[in-house]
Amino acid sequence: MNTTLDFPAVCLRLAFVVLATCSCNRASATAPASDTDFRAAYTRPAGAPQNAANPSSPQRIALGKMLFFDPRLSGSNVMSCATCHNPSFAWADHLPVGVGSGHHPLGRHTPTILNAAFNDLQMWDGRFNTLEQQALGPMLSPAEMHSTPELIVSRLSNVPRYVELFHEAYGESGITADNIAKAIGSFERTIISAEAPFDRYVAGDNHAISPAAIRGFTLFNTKANCVVCHSGWNFTDSSFHDIGVTGDDLGRGPIIRLDSMNHAFKTPTLRNIDQRAPYTHNGSEPSIESVIELYNQGGRAKRPTLSGDIKPLGLSAAEVSDLTAFLHTLTSHDPAVTLPELP
């Protein structure tokens, strides 16, 4: 069976991303100069980007949610997408590294899929272009869900209700690996963080966050230089950087065969960050404060590939506290996820 997803070319977008990934330095001088301007740079968008090759519909979203929680998609018949991307843990798993097939530890921390619809590329190393590819990849990975397209399609085809739902969502094409990935992608594009206290502050409510958090916000955009990579409403430049995390994982480098991108990993969103410990691609930082200390030191691993923006910051204990207070304001109280009834 051909499992290649047939999506239109995205050359211009990918060209922009490649240029961005090849330049780890972002000039902090481009940050706005006043508090009012700082706020304007973080205005929430009206909606999430969509994939023109996979138009969304209520039927496809509902089907995708059902599949997301269904262990039939794994070879063992016990793992689902939600095993690692648990809504109770801000769509991650609260473990230093993920756990795959046979309960074997994986090499990287499970990235959240919260706001993943806004990512230019998916996964820590950016090896997938779309949410559809990201959905299918772990299912077919021997280390992760360890299944095959044939097995998944066969299992679902033996469930009459799934046959009906796929027909309603995708017509005569029915149950295919591509349609499974498309349905999950449609659902994942609905996983968007809700309004946080910081959003109310951006909208003009000066009392929505504490004075300490306001000081932290100023630090974020100035001395701490966080904005150089964690920019925009989703707090990510959608690029890849070596930030000085220890370890041998080469990250983005082998994907694009560029040595300067060795040890470079995707800038994660900071939305709901206080619900997603531990941190970094290998889960080596247990708390927000330890991540700030990583940056305060100018990285723990000093390598030739270390981003030029990673330099000792000289933050005081009080400034670390203020910056931490600000990061807590990025957490939204999202509605509880109602589990679907599986057929």
C-alpha positions, -999 to 999 in steps of 0.1 A, spaced: 0 0 0 12 34 -8 13 55 24 28 87 9 6 116 17 -3 135 -15 -1 171 -5 6 202 -27 41 216 -29 50 241 -2 83 253 -17 80 289 -7 72 281 29 99 255 32 124 278 16 117 304 43 121 277 70 154 265 56 167 300 55 155 304 91 171 272 103 204 281 87 205 313 107 205 308 144 210 344 152 181 367 155 187 404 162 171 413 195 172 449 183 141 442 163 121 438 195 96 466 201 109 495 222 80 502 246 56 481 267 28 490 244 47 478 214 58 447 233 21 437 237 13 444 201 38 417 190 19 390 209 -17 395 197 -36 362 192 -46 352 156 -82 348 147 -78 311 138 -55 282 131 -38 276 98 -54 248 77 -41 223 52 -56 230 18 -51 193 9 -72 183 39 -102 205 43 -116 203 77 -152 193 86 -171 183 117 -171 147 106 -134 146 100 -126 163 133 -149 139 152 -134 109 134 -98 121 141 -105 125 178 -118 90 180 -87 77 162 -64 97 184 -76 78 215 -79 44 198 -52 18 206 -60 -2 175 -36 21 157 -6 5 175 8 -29 167 4 -40 204 -32 -28 204 -25 -10 237 -10 23 227 -28 53 212 -17 87 202 -30 99 236 -7 76 254 21 101 248 1 132 240 -21 132 271 -45 162 274 -41 161 312 -4 170 307 -9 198 282 -8 171 254 26 157 264 33 129 290 53 145 319 82 121 314 118 130 306 116 109 275 88 92 258 80 54 262 75 34 230 67 -1 219 74 -27 245 77 0 272 111 9 259 123 45 265 127 67 235 155 91 228 136 123 232 111 141 254 75 139 240 67 173 224 33 188 230 9 190 201 -7 221 217 -8 247 189 10 224 166 -12 236 138 10 268 138 43 249 134 61 253 101 76 219 107 68 191 131 89 171 156 119 182 175 141 178 144 115 191 119 115 159 98 78 161 90 62 190 71 25 185 81 4 173 110 -8 145 87 28 132 83 34 137 120 3 117 129 13 87 106 50 87 115 48 74 151 22 47 141 47 32 116 78 37 137 91 3 151 103 22 182 70 40 189 37 24 180 52 -3 158 23 -9 134 19 -11 96 -6 5 73 -20 -29 64 -26 -39 100 -43 -6 109 -65 -5 79 -75 -42 84 -84 -36 120 -105 -5 113 -122 -21 83 -135 -49 106 -154 -23 127 -187 -15 109 -190 19 126 -156 30 114 -165 20 79 -196 43 82 -176 71 97 -149 71 71 -175 70 43 -192 100 59 -159 119 62 -140 109 30 -166 94 7 -158 64 -15 -121 64 -6 -130 51 28 -105 37 52 -69 43 40 -37 52 58 -38 87 42 -74 92 54 -65 81 89 -37 106 90 -59 133 75 -86 127 102 -61 129 130 -45 160 115 -80 177 114 -85 169 150 -51 181 161 -57 215 144 -84 221 170 -60 216 199 -54 253 205 -46 269 239 -74 291 252 -71 326 265 -45 330 292 -40 359 317 -13 372 294 -37 375 265 -60 397 287 -29 418 295 -21 421 258 -57 432 252 -53 461 276 -62 448 310 -32 461 331 -43 441 361 -46 407 344 -10 398 355 10 407 386 36 435 388 63 407 390 50 392 358 50 425 341 86 430 351 93 395 338 76 403 305 100 433 301 130 411 309 117 385 283 119 412 256 151 429 268 179 416 291 169 379 290 166 380 252 140 352 252 121 370 224 150 363 200 135 328 195 103 327 215 85 353 194 49 360 185 16 349 201 27 313 202 62 321 216 82 304 189 101 314 158 94 279 143 131 275 138 159 253 152 188 262 175 216 246 196 209 261 230 237 243 248 218 212 261 242 184 269 241 152 249 251 136 217 217 139 198 225 158 165 189 170 161 182 189 129 217 184 114 212 149 99 178 158 86 190 186 63 226 173 61 241 205 75 267 203 102 260 238 114 225 225 125 239 197 146 224 197 181 198 222 169 162 215 180 129 232 173 119 262 195 89 249 214 59 270 222 58 285 257 20 283 259 9 263 290 46 258 297 42 253 335 21 221 328 48 205 306 78 197 328 104 184 323 119 205 295 142 204 265 144 178 238 159 152 262 139 162 293 170 171 311 157 203 328 132 195 356 118 230 361 112 264 345 138 278 368 164 253 357 157 262 320 162 298 328 195 289 345 206 270 314 202 303 295 216 323 323 248 303 320 250 307 282 242 270 277 257 240 295 274 225 265 299 248 247 301 237 211 309 253 178 273 249 168 260 268 199 237 296 187 253 330 188 223 343 208 231 319 237 253 340 260 256 345 298 227 368 308 237 379 343 201 376 356 198 380 394 177 358 416 150 384 416 150 387 378 147 349 375 117 350 398 101 378 378 107 359 345 92 328 360 62 347 371 56 359 336 59 325 321 32 312 344 8 338 329 9 320 296 -11 291 309 -48 289 299 -76 271 316 -86 249 287 -119 230 287 -117 194 298 -114 170 270 -143 146 267 -131 111 257 -149 97 227 -168 64 228 -148 40 207 -168 16 184 
